[in-house]
């Protein structure tokens, strides 16, 4: 099992993240790390930049959870409408990572 590229402390202090609660961060950071390794490999020379990419991708995963994408909800005759950004999750993940990874020559 690989360690996540970022932890909750890095997320709050260096990335200035506020979206993901501390108790949930490790889960999303590990998903982000897995994504980055799968897509770009595991050969970064700049750990700080890679940690920032991890945080950005973790936020995309966090925001993609269905309960965070509800645009409307009705109680009588229960109905839920989920919002969509129009972009696929894959596209949003790649966009988040590419904001940081070109600096280390991956993209």
Backbone as XML, in Angstrom:
<?xml version="1.0"?>
<chain id="A" units="angstrom">
  <residue number="1" name="UNK">
    <atom name="N" x="0.842" y="-1.184" z="0.000"/>
    <atom name="CA" x="0.000" y="0.000" z="0.000"/>
    <atom name="C" x="0.886" y="1.245" z="0.000"/>
  </residue>
  <residue number="2" name="UNK">
    <atom name="N" x="0.602" y="2.146" z="-0.904"/>
    <atom name="CA" x="1.388" y="3.373" z="-0.970"/>
    <atom name="C" x="0.824" y="4.417" z="-0.012"/>
  </residue>
  <residue number="3" name="UNK">
    <atom name="N" x="1.687" y="5.300" z="0.415"/>
    <atom name="CA" x="1.264" y="6.408" z="1.259"/>
    <atom name="C" x="0.748" y="7.517" z="0.355"/>
  </residue>
  <residue number="4" name="UNK">
    <atom name="N" x="-0.230" y="8.258" z="0.846"/>
    <atom name="CA" x="-0.752" y="9.380" z="0.076"/>
    <atom name="C" x="0.320" y="10.455" z="-0.050"/>
  </residue>
  <residue number="5" name="UNK">
    <atom name="N" x="0.286" y="11.176" z="-1.136"/>
    <atom name="CA" x="1.260" y="12.230" z="-1.396"/>
    <atom name="C" x="1.071" y="13.443" z="-0.482"/>
  </residue>
  <residue number="6" name="UNK">
    <atom name="N" x="-0.079" y="13.560" z="0.155"/>
    <atom name="CA" x="-0.345" y="14.698" z="1.042"/>
    <atom name="C" x="-1.135" y="14.217" z="2.249"/>
  </residue>
  <residue number="7" name="UNK">
    <atom name="N" x="-1.023" y="14.953" z="3.341"/>
    <atom name="CA" x="-1.830" y="14.662" z="4.527"/>
    <atom name="C" x="-2.689" y="15.879" z="4.853"/>
  </residue>
  <residue number="8" name="UNK">
    <atom name="N" x="-3.556" y="15.724" z="5.848"/>
    <atom name="CA" x="-4.503" y="16.792" z="6.191"/>
    <atom name="C" x="-3.791" y="18.072" z="6.616"/>
  </residue>
  <residue number="9" name="UNK">
    <atom name="N" x="-2.670" y="17.950" z="7.282"/>
    <atom name="CA" x="-1.924" y="19.134" z="7.711"/>
    <atom name="C" x="-1.390" y="19.908" z="6.506"/>
  </residue>
  <residue number="10" name="UNK">
    <atom name="N" x="-0.810" y="19.199" z="5.531"/>
    <atom name="CA" x="-0.335" y="19.841" z="4.305"/>
    <atom name="C" x="-1.515" y="20.494" z="3.579"/>
  </residue>
  <residue number="11" name="UNK">
    <atom name="N" x="-2.624" y="19.776" z="3.513"/>
    <atom name="CA" x="-3.817" y="20.287" z="2.832"/>
    <atom name="C" x="-4.255" y="21.620" z="3.423"/>
  </residue>
  <residue number="12" name="UNK">
    <atom name="N" x="-4.283" y="21.697" z="4.748"/>
    <atom name="CA" x="-4.729" y="22.938" z="5.394"/>
    <atom name="C" x="-3.676" y="24.038" z="5.344"/>
  </residue>
  <residue number="13" name="UNK">
    <atom name="N" x="-2.420" y="23.694" z="5.614"/>
    <atom name="CA" x="-1.405" y="24.732" z="5.756"/>
    <atom name="C" x="-0.789" y="25.174" z="4.427"/>
  </residue>
  <residue number="14" name="UNK">
    <atom name="N" x="-0.342" y="24.246" z="3.609"/>
    <atom name="CA" x="0.355" y="24.602" z="2.375"/>
    <atom name="C" x="-0.593" y="24.806" z="1.192"/>
  </residue>
  <residue number="15" name="UNK">
    <atom name="N" x="-1.599" y="23.958" z="1.086"/>
    <atom name="CA" x="-2.555" y="24.063" z="-0.009"/>
    <atom name="C" x="-3.667" y="25.064" z="0.323"/>
  </residue>
  <residue number="16" name="UNK">
    <atom name="N" x="-3.796" y="25.396" z="1.606"/>
    <atom name="CA" x="-4.852" y="26.300" z="2.103"/>
    <atom name="C" x="-6.244" y="25.742" z="1.812"/>
  </residue>
  <residue number="17" name="UNK">
    <atom name="N" x="-6.374" y="24.425" z="1.907"/>
    <atom name="CA" x="-7.643" y="23.765" z="1.637"/>
    <atom name="C" x="-8.608" y="23.884" z="2.804"/>
  </residue>
  <residue number="18" name="UNK">
    <atom name="N" x="-9.875" y="24.036" z="2.468"/>
    <atom name="CA" x="-10.929" y="24.146" z="3.480"/>
    <atom name="C" x="-12.128" y="23.259" z="3.169"/>
  </residue>
  <residue number="19" name="UNK">
    <atom name="N" x="-12.141" y="22.660" z="2.023"/>
    <atom name="CA" x="-13.300" y="21.910" z="1.556"/>
    <atom name="C" x="-13.440" y="20.547" z="2.225"/>
  </residue>
  <residue number="20" name="UNK">
    <atom name="N" x="-12.363" y="19.782" z="2.310"/>
    <atom name="CA" x="-12.425" y="18.405" z="2.806"/>
    <atom name="C" x="-12.183" y="18.385" z="4.311"/>
  </residue>
  <residue number="21" name="UNK">
    <atom name="N" x="-13.117" y="17.815" z="5.088"/>
    <atom name="CA" x="-12.920" y="17.721" z="6.540"/>
    <atom name="C" x="-11.713" y="16.832" z="6.874"/>
  </residue>
  <residue number="22" name="UNK">
    <atom name="N" x="-11.033" y="17.140" z="7.970"/>
    <atom name="CA" x="-9.848" y="16.376" z="8.393"/>
    <atom name="C" x="-10.109" y="14.880" z="8.417"/>
  </residue>
  <residue number="23" name="UNK">
    <atom name="N" x="-11.252" y="14.481" z="8.967"/>
    <atom name="CA" x="-11.533" y="13.058" z="9.136"/>
    <atom name="C" x="-11.740" y="12.331" z="7.811"/>
  </residue>
  <residue number="24" name="UNK">
    <atom name="N" x="-11.993" y="13.063" z="6.737"/>
    <atom name="CA" x="-12.193" y="12.461" z="5.418"/>
    <atom name="C" x="-10.984" y="12.593" z="4.505"/>
  </residue>
  <residue number="25" name="UNK">
    <atom name="N" x="-10.036" y="13.428" z="4.887"/>
    <atom name="CA" x="-8.959" y="13.760" z="3.956"/>
    <atom name="C" x="-8.126" y="12.548" z="3.528"/>
  </residue>
  <residue number="26" name="UNK">
    <atom name="N" x="-7.748" y="11.693" z="4.449"/>
    <atom name="CA" x="-6.896" y="10.549" z="4.094"/>
    <atom name="C" x="-7.519" y="9.685" z="3.006"/>
  </residue>
  <residue number="27" name="UNK">
    <atom name="N" x="-8.815" y="9.472" z="3.086"/>
    <atom name="CA" x="-9.506" y="8.668" z="2.075"/>
    <atom name="C" x="-9.357" y="9.301" z="0.687"/>
  </residue>
  <residue number="28" name="UNK">
    <atom name="N" x="-9.667" y="10.580" z="0.584"/>
    <atom name="CA" x="-9.620" y="11.244" z="-0.719"/>
    <atom name="C" x="-8.186" y="11.448" z="-1.207"/>
  </residue>
  <residue number="29" name="UNK">
    <atom name="N" x="-7.267" y="11.674" z="-0.293"/>
    <atom name="CA" x="-5.859" y="11.823" z="-0.677"/>
    <atom name="C" x="-5.311" y="10.505" z="-1.235"/>
  </residue>
  <residue number="30" name="UNK">
    <atom name="N" x="-5.723" y="9.392" z="-0.659"/>
    <atom name="CA" x="-5.261" y="8.099" z="-1.189"/>
    <atom name="C" x="-5.838" y="7.841" z="-2.572"/>
  </residue>
  <residue number="31" name="UNK">
    <atom name="N" x="-7.118" y="8.188" z="-2.790"/>
    <atom name="CA" x="-7.712" y="8.045" z="-4.127"/>
    <atom name="C" x="-6.954" y="8.929" z="-5.118"/>
  </residue>
  <residue number="32" name="UNK">
    <atom name="N" x="-6.626" y="10.148" z="-4.696"/>
    <atom name="CA" x="-5.901" y="11.074" z="-5.565"/>
    <atom name="C" x="-4.510" y="10.545" z="-5.886"/>
  </residue>
  <residue number="33" name="UNK">
    <atom name="N" x="-3.824" y="10.016" z="-4.896"/>
    <atom name="CA" x="-2.490" y="9.455" z="-5.099"/>
    <atom name="C" x="-2.555" y="8.288" z="-6.076"/>
  </residue>
  <residue number="34" name="UNK">
    <atom name="N" x="-3.516" y="7.410" z="-5.889"/>
    <atom name="CA" x="-3.684" y="6.279" z="-6.811"/>
    <atom name="C" x="-3.911" y="6.777" z="-8.236"/>
  </residue>
  <residue number="35" name="UNK">
    <atom name="N" x="-4.744" y="7.807" z="-8.377"/>
    <atom name="CA" x="-5.012" y="8.380" z="-9.694"/>
    <atom name="C" x="-3.722" y="8.928" z="-10.311"/>
  </residue>
  <residue number="36" name="UNK">
    <atom name="N" x="-2.967" y="9.691" z="-9.544"/>
    <atom name="CA" x="-1.749" y="10.305" z="-10.057"/>
    <atom name="C" x="-0.710" y="9.258" z="-10.451"/>
  </residue>
  <residue number="37" name="UNK">
    <atom name="N" x="-0.558" y="8.220" z="-9.646"/>
    <atom name="CA" x="0.391" y="7.152" z="-9.968"/>
    <atom name="C" x="-0.041" y="6.410" z="-11.234"/>
  </residue>
  <residue number="38" name="UNK">
    <atom name="N" x="-1.333" y="6.102" z="-11.314"/>
    <atom name="CA" x="-1.850" y="5.379" z="-12.474"/>
    <atom name="C" x="-1.716" y="6.196" z="-13.749"/>
  </residue>
  <residue number="39" name="UNK">
    <atom name="N" x="-2.022" y="7.463" z="-13.655"/>
    <atom name="CA" x="-2.017" y="8.307" z="-14.856"/>
    <atom name="C" x="-0.627" y="8.813" z="-15.245"/>
  </residue>
  <residue number="40" name="UNK">
    <atom name="N" x="0.171" y="9.169" z="-14.260"/>
    <atom name="CA" x="1.435" y="9.840" z="-14.555"/>
    <atom name="C" x="2.677" y="9.071" z="-14.125"/>
  </residue>
  <residue number="41" name="UNK">
    <atom name="N" x="2.513" y="7.957" z="-13.415"/>
    <atom name="CA" x="3.667" y="7.214" z="-12.928"/>
    <atom name="C" x="4.045" y="7.654" z="-11.523"/>
  </residue>
  <residue number="42" name="UNK">
    <atom name="N" x="5.123" y="7.113" z="-11.037"/>
    <atom name="CA" x="5.531" y="7.389" z="-9.651"/>
    <atom name="C" x="6.977" y="7.888" z="-9.631"/>
  </residue>
  <residue number="43" name="UNK">
    <atom name="N" x="7.285" y="8.871" z="-10.462"/>
    <atom name="CA" x="8.663" y="9.321" z="-10.583"/>
    <atom name="C" x="8.822" y="10.831" z="-10.463"/>
  </residue>
  <residue number="44" name="UNK">
    <atom name="N" x="8.069" y="11.453" z="-9.608"/>
    <atom name="CA" x="8.147" y="12.907" z="-9.467"/>
    <atom name="C" x="9.427" y="13.312" z="-8.752"/>
  </residue>
  <residue number="45" name="UNK">
    <atom name="N" x="10.023" y="14.382" z="-9.215"/>
    <atom name="CA" x="11.215" y="14.878" z="-8.541"/>
    <atom name="C" x="10.871" y="16.000" z="-7.571"/>
  </residue>
  <residue number="46" name="UNK">
    <atom name="N" x="9.681" y="16.519" z="-7.629"/>
    <atom name="CA" x="9.272" y="17.639" z="-6.794"/>
    <atom name="C" x="8.103" y="17.210" z="-5.912"/>
  </residue>
  <residue number="47" name="UNK">
    <atom name="N" x="8.400" y="16.752" z="-4.706"/>
    <atom name="CA" x="7.370" y="16.233" z="-3.801"/>
    <atom name="C" x="6.360" y="17.300" z="-3.403"/>
  </residue>
  <residue number="48" name="UNK">
    <atom name="N" x="6.785" y="18.538" z="-3.268"/>
    <atom name="CA" x="5.888" y="19.621" z="-2.863"/>
    <atom name="C" x="4.810" y="19.844" z="-3.931"/>
  </residue>
  <residue number="49" name="UNK">
    <atom name="N" x="5.231" y="19.928" z="-5.177"/>
    <atom name="CA" x="4.282" y="20.124" z="-6.274"/>
    <atom name="C" x="3.362" y="18.923" z="-6.417"/>
  </residue>
  <residue number="50" name="UNK">
    <atom name="N" x="3.897" y="17.739" z="-6.259"/>
    <atom name="CA" x="3.095" y="16.529" z="-6.322"/>
    <atom name="C" x="2.059" y="16.508" z="-5.197"/>
  </residue>
  <residue number="51" name="UNK">
    <atom name="N" x="2.427" y="16.968" z="-4.017"/>
    <atom name="CA" x="1.486" y="17.047" z="-2.900"/>
    <atom name="C" x="0.356" y="18.025" z="-3.203"/>
  </residue>
  <residue number="52" name="UNK">
    <atom name="N" x="0.688" y="19.132" z="-3.861"/>
    <atom name="CA" x="-0.357" y="20.095" z="-4.241"/>
    <atom name="C" x="-1.299" y="19.481" z="-5.274"/>
  </residue>
  <residue number="53" name="UNK">
    <atom name="N" x="-0.753" y="18.746" z="-6.228"/>
    <atom name="CA" x="-1.592" y="18.067" z="-7.221"/>
    <atom name="C" x="-2.508" y="17.068" z="-6.535"/>
  </residue>
  <residue number="54" name="UNK">
    <atom name="N" x="-1.982" y="16.361" z="-5.549"/>
    <atom name="CA" x="-2.776" y="15.400" z="-4.782"/>
    <atom name="C" x="-3.958" y="16.098" z="-4.121"/>
  </residue>
  <residue number="55" name="UNK">
    <atom name="N" x="-3.715" y="17.230" z="-3.508"/>
    <atom name="CA" x="-4.795" y="17.977" z="-2.842"/>
    <atom name="C" x="-5.853" y="18.432" z="-3.836"/>
  </residue>
  <residue number="56" name="UNK">
    <atom name="N" x="-5.410" y="18.927" z="-4.986"/>
    <atom name="CA" x="-6.355" y="19.382" z="-6.003"/>
    <atom name="C" x="-7.220" y="18.242" z="-6.511"/>
  </residue>
  <residue number="57" name="UNK">
    <atom name="N" x="-6.617" y="17.098" z="-6.775"/>
    <atom name="CA" x="-7.361" y="15.937" z="-7.252"/>
    <atom name="C" x="-8.269" y="15.399" z="-6.145"/>
  </residue>
  <residue number="58" name="UNK">
    <atom name="N" x="-7.806" y="15.412" z="-4.903"/>
    <atom name="CA" x="-8.636" y="14.970" z="-3.777"/>
    <atom name="C" x="-9.901" y="15.812" z="-3.678"/>
  </residue>
  <residue number="59" name="UNK">
    <atom name="N" x="-9.778" y="17.117" z="-3.901"/>
    <atom name="CA" x="-10.968" y="17.982" z="-3.865"/>
    <atom name="C" x="-11.953" y="17.629" z="-4.971"/>
  </residue>
  <residue number="60" name="UNK">
    <atom name="N" x="-11.450" y="17.280" z="-6.139"/>
    <atom name="CA" x="-12.339" y="16.879" z="-7.234"/>
    <atom name="C" x="-13.101" y="15.617" z="-6.839"/>
  </residue>
  <residue number="61" name="UNK">
    <atom name="N" x="-12.391" y="14.636" z="-6.293"/>
    <atom name="CA" x="-13.057" y="13.415" z="-5.835"/>
    <atom name="C" x="-14.087" y="13.728" z="-4.753"/>
  </residue>
  <residue number="62" name="UNK">
    <atom name="N" x="-13.736" y="14.588" z="-3.818"/>
    <atom name="CA" x="-14.647" y="14.941" z="-2.725"/>
    <atom name="C" x="-15.916" y="15.590" z="-3.278"/>
  </residue>
  <residue number="63" name="UNK">
    <atom name="N" x="-15.755" y="16.529" z="-4.196"/>
    <atom name="CA" x="-16.915" y="17.224" z="-4.770"/>
    <atom name="C" x="-17.754" y="16.321" z="-5.663"/>
  </residue>
  <residue number="64" name="UNK">
    <atom name="N" x="-17.172" y="15.220" z="-6.146"/>
    <atom name="CA" x="-17.888" y="14.320" z="-7.055"/>
    <atom name="C" x="-18.841" y="13.373" z="-6.339"/>
  </residue>
  <residue number="65" name="UNK">
    <atom name="N" x="-18.752" y="13.292" z="-5.012"/>
    <atom name="CA" x="-19.654" y="12.417" z="-4.265"/>
    <atom name="C" x="-21.096" y="12.860" z="-4.500"/>
  </residue>
  <residue number="66" name="UNK">
    <atom name="N" x="-21.988" y="11.925" z="-4.760"/>
    <atom name="CA" x="-23.376" y="12.276" z="-5.102"/>
    <atom name="C" x="-24.058" y="13.206" z="-4.103"/>
  </residue>
  <residue number="67" name="UNK">
    <atom name="N" x="-23.834" y="13.022" z="-2.815"/>
    <atom name="CA" x="-24.524" y="13.868" z="-1.839"/>
    <atom name="C" x="-24.064" y="15.321" z="-1.890"/>
  </residue>
  <residue number="68" name="UNK">
    <atom name="N" x="-22.935" y="15.606" z="-2.562"/>
    <atom name="CA" x="-22.469" y="16.983" z="-2.700"/>
    <atom name="C" x="-22.890" y="17.594" z="-4.033"/>
  </residue>
  <residue number="69" name="UNK">
    <atom name="N" x="-23.553" y="16.823" z="-4.873"/>
    <atom name="CA" x="-23.972" y="17.299" z="-6.190"/>
    <atom name="C" x="-25.478" y="17.474" z="-6.308"/>
  </residue>
  <residue number="70" name="UNK">
    <atom name="N" x="-26.158" y="17.534" z="-5.189"/>
    <atom name="CA" x="-27.615" y="17.708" z="-5.223"/>
    <atom name="C" x="-27.931" y="19.170" z="-5.505"/>
  </residue>
  <residue number="71" name="UNK">
    <atom name="N" x="-28.654" y="19.422" z="-6.591"/>
    <atom name="CA" x="-29.021" y="20.796" z="-6.918"/>
    <atom name="C" x="-30.422" y="21.125" z="-6.434"/>
  </residue>
  <residue number="72" name="UNK">
    <atom name="N" x="-31.267" y="20.098" z="-6.251"/>
    <atom name="CA" x="-32.586" y="20.325" z="-5.662"/>
    <atom name="C" x="-33.092" y="19.021" z="-5.052"/>
  </residue>
  <residue number="73" name="UNK">
    <atom name="N" x="-33.960" y="19.176" z="-4.060"/>
    <atom name="CA" x="-34.506" y="18.007" z="-3.389"/>
    <atom name="C" x="-35.923" y="18.343" z="-2.944"/>
  </residue>
  <residue number="74" name="UNK">
    <atom name="N" x="-36.830" y="17.426" z="-3.121"/>
    <atom name="CA" x="-38.233" y="17.616" z="-2.759"/>
    <atom name="C" x="-38.594" y="16.514" z="-1.772"/>
  </residue>
  <residue number="75" name="UNK">
    <atom name="N" x="-39.373" y="16.802" z="-0.743"/>
    <atom name="CA" x="-39.682" y="15.805" z="0.271"/>
    <atom name="C" x="-40.960" y="15.034" z="-0.061"/>
  </residue>
  <residue number="76" name="UNK">
    <atom name="N" x="-42.072" y="15.695" z="-0.321"/>
    <atom name="CA" x="-43.311" y="15.014" z="-0.696"/>
    <atom name="C" x="-43.138" y="14.338" z="-2.040"/>
  </residue>
  <residue number="77" name="UNK">
    <atom name="N" x="-43.437" y="13.044" z="-2.149"/>
    <atom name="CA" x="-43.141" y="12.262" z="-3.350"/>
    <atom name="C" x="-41.657" y="12.412" z="-3.696"/>
  </residue>
  <residue number="78" name="UNK">
    <atom name="N" x="-40.836" y="12.097" z="-2.767"/>
    <atom name="CA" x="-39.381" y="12.281" z="-2.776"/>
    <atom name="C" x="-38.779" y="12.385" z="-4.173"/>
  </residue>
  <residue number="79" name="UNK">
    <atom name="N" x="-38.007" y="13.422" z="-4.396"/>
    <atom name="CA" x="-37.344" y="13.657" z="-5.671"/>
    <atom name="C" x="-36.001" y="14.329" z="-5.413"/>
  </residue>
  <residue number="80" name="UNK">
    <atom name="N" x="-34.976" y="13.929" z="-6.135"/>
    <atom name="CA" x="-33.652" y="14.528" z="-6.024"/>
    <atom name="C" x="-33.137" y="14.817" z="-7.421"/>
  </residue>
  <residue number="81" name="UNK">
    <atom name="N" x="-32.535" y="15.983" z="-7.590"/>
    <atom name="CA" x="-31.902" y="16.340" z="-8.854"/>
    <atom name="C" x="-30.431" y="16.598" z="-8.586"/>
  </residue>
  <residue number="82" name="UNK">
    <atom name="N" x="-29.577" y="15.915" z="-9.333"/>
    <atom name="CA" x="-28.141" y="16.087" z="-9.171"/>
    <atom name="C" x="-27.629" y="17.070" z="-10.212"/>
  </residue>
  <residue number="83" name="UNK">
    <atom name="N" x="-26.728" y="17.934" z="-9.779"/>
    <atom name="CA" x="-26.144" y="18.891" z="-10.713"/>
    <atom name="C" x="-25.018" y="18.224" z="-11.488"/>
  </residue>
  <residue number="84" name="UNK">
    <atom name="N" x="-24.706" y="18.799" z="-12.610"/>
    <atom name="CA" x="-23.614" y="18.280" z="-13.428"/>
    <atom name="C" x="-22.809" y="19.454" z="-13.940"/>
  </residue>
  <residue number="85" name="UNK">
    <atom name="N" x="-21.504" y="19.337" z="-13.876"/>
    <atom name="CA" x="-20.651" y="20.421" z="-14.368"/>
    <atom name="C" x="-20.548" y="20.390" z="-15.886"/>
  </residue>
  <residue number="86" name="UNK">
    <atom name="N" x="-21.005" y="19.318" z="-16.508"/>
    <atom name="CA" x="-20.874" y="19.174" z="-17.946"/>
    <atom name="C" x="-19.597" y="18.460" z="-18.340"/>
  </residue>
  <residue number="87" name="UNK">
    <atom name="N" x="-18.610" y="18.474" z="-17.471"/>
    <atom name="CA" x="-17.356" y="17.779" z="-17.731"/>
    <atom name="C" x="-17.387" y="16.420" z="-17.043"/>
  </residue>
  <residue number="88" name="UNK">
    <atom name="N" x="-16.722" y="15.453" z="-17.633"/>
    <atom name="CA" x="-16.644" y="14.141" z="-17.010"/>
    <atom name="C" x="-15.708" y="14.208" z="-15.809"/>
  </residue>
  <residue number="89" name="UNK">
    <atom name="N" x="-15.847" y="13.248" z="-14.904"/>
    <atom name="CA" x="-14.961" y="13.185" z="-13.748"/>
    <atom name="C" x="-13.517" y="13.059" z="-14.217"/>
  </residue>
  <residue number="90" name="UNK">
    <atom name="N" x="-13.282" y="12.255" z="-15.213"/>
    <atom name="CA" x="-11.935" y="12.067" z="-15.747"/>
    <atom name="C" x="-11.336" y="13.394" z="-16.214"/>
  </residue>
  <residue number="91" name="UNK">
    <atom name="N" x="-12.120" y="14.187" z="-16.876"/>
    <atom name="CA" x="-11.665" y="15.485" z="-17.369"/>
    <atom name="C" x="-11.365" y="16.436" z="-16.214"/>
  </residue>
  <residue number="92" name="UNK">
    <atom name="N" x="-12.229" y="16.442" z="-15.202"/>
    <atom name="CA" x="-12.012" y="17.318" z="-14.040"/>
    <atom name="C" x="-10.775" y="16.895" z="-13.255"/>
  </residue>
  <residue number="93" name="UNK">
    <atom name="N" x="-10.536" y="15.580" z="-13.132"/>
    <atom name="CA" x="-9.338" y="15.090" z="-12.447"/>
    <atom name="C" x="-8.084" y="15.516" z="-13.200"/>
  </residue>
  <residue number="94" name="UNK">
    <atom name="N" x="-8.089" y="15.331" z="-14.511"/>
    <atom name="CA" x="-6.931" y="15.705" z="-15.333"/>
    <atom name="C" x="-6.666" y="17.204" z="-15.263"/>
  </residue>
  <residue number="95" name="UNK">
    <atom name="N" x="-7.720" y="17.998" z="-15.287"/>
    <atom name="CA" x="-7.558" y="19.455" z="-15.189"/>
    <atom name="C" x="-6.940" y="19.855" z="-13.852"/>
  </residue>
  <residue number="96" name="UNK">
    <atom name="N" x="-7.408" y="19.237" z="-12.774"/>
    <atom name="CA" x="-6.877" y="19.554" z="-11.449"/>
    <atom name="C" x="-5.404" y="19.190" z="-11.355"/>
  </residue>
  <residue number="97" name="UNK">
    <atom name="N" x="-5.035" y="18.022" z="-11.841"/>
    <atom name="CA" x="-3.640" y="17.573" z="-11.778"/>
    <atom name="C" x="-2.742" y="18.427" z="-12.666"/>
  </residue>
  <residue number="98" name="UNK">
    <atom name="N" x="-3.221" y="18.782" z="-13.844"/>
    <atom name="CA" x="-2.376" y="19.504" z="-14.798"/>
    <atom name="C" x="-2.055" y="20.919" z="-14.343"/>
  </residue>
  <residue number="99" name="UNK">
    <atom name="N" x="-2.797" y="21.439" z="-13.391"/>
    <atom name="CA" x="-2.471" y="22.763" z="-12.856"/>
    <atom name="C" x="-1.128" y="22.749" z="-12.135"/>
  </residue>
  <residue number="100" name="UNK">
    <atom name="N" x="-0.694" y="21.574" z="-11.677"/>
    <atom name="CA" x="0.557" y="21.450" z="-10.924"/>
    <atom name="C" x="1.604" y="20.607" z="-11.632"/>
  </residue>
  <residue number="101" name="UNK">
    <atom name="N" x="1.202" y="19.546" z="-12.273"/>
    <atom name="CA" x="2.168" y="18.585" z="-12.797"/>
    <atom name="C" x="2.997" y="19.064" z="-13.986"/>
  </residue>
  <residue number="102" name="UNK">
    <atom name="N" x="2.547" y="19.989" z="-14.811"/>
    <atom name="CA" x="3.443" y="20.459" z="-15.870"/>
    <atom name="C" x="4.742" y="21.050" z="-15.321"/>
  </residue>
  <residue number="103" name="UNK">
    <atom name="N" x="4.709" y="21.538" z="-14.089"/>
    <atom name="CA" x="5.897" y="22.108" z="-13.469"/>
    <atom name="C" x="6.978" y="21.070" z="-13.233"/>
  </residue>
  <residue number="104" name="UNK">
    <atom name="N" x="6.597" y="19.801" z="-13.140"/>
    <atom name="CA" x="7.596" y="18.753" z="-12.961"/>
    <atom name="C" x="7.758" y="17.922" z="-14.235"/>
  </residue>
  <residue number="105" name="UNK">
    <atom name="N" x="7.204" y="18.423" z="-15.342"/>
    <atom name="CA" x="7.425" y="17.792" z="-16.633"/>
    <atom name="C" x="6.660" y="16.516" z="-16.897"/>
  </residue>
  <residue number="106" name="UNK">
    <atom name="N" x="5.511" y="16.331" z="-16.271"/>
    <atom name="CA" x="4.751" y="15.096" z="-16.488"/>
    <atom name="C" x="3.755" y="15.198" z="-17.613"/>
  </residue>
  <residue number="107" name="UNK">
    <atom name="N" x="3.221" y="16.345" z="-17.856"/>
    <atom name="CA" x="2.135" y="16.462" z="-18.848"/>
    <atom name="C" x="2.660" y="16.976" z="-20.173"/>
  </residue>
</chain>
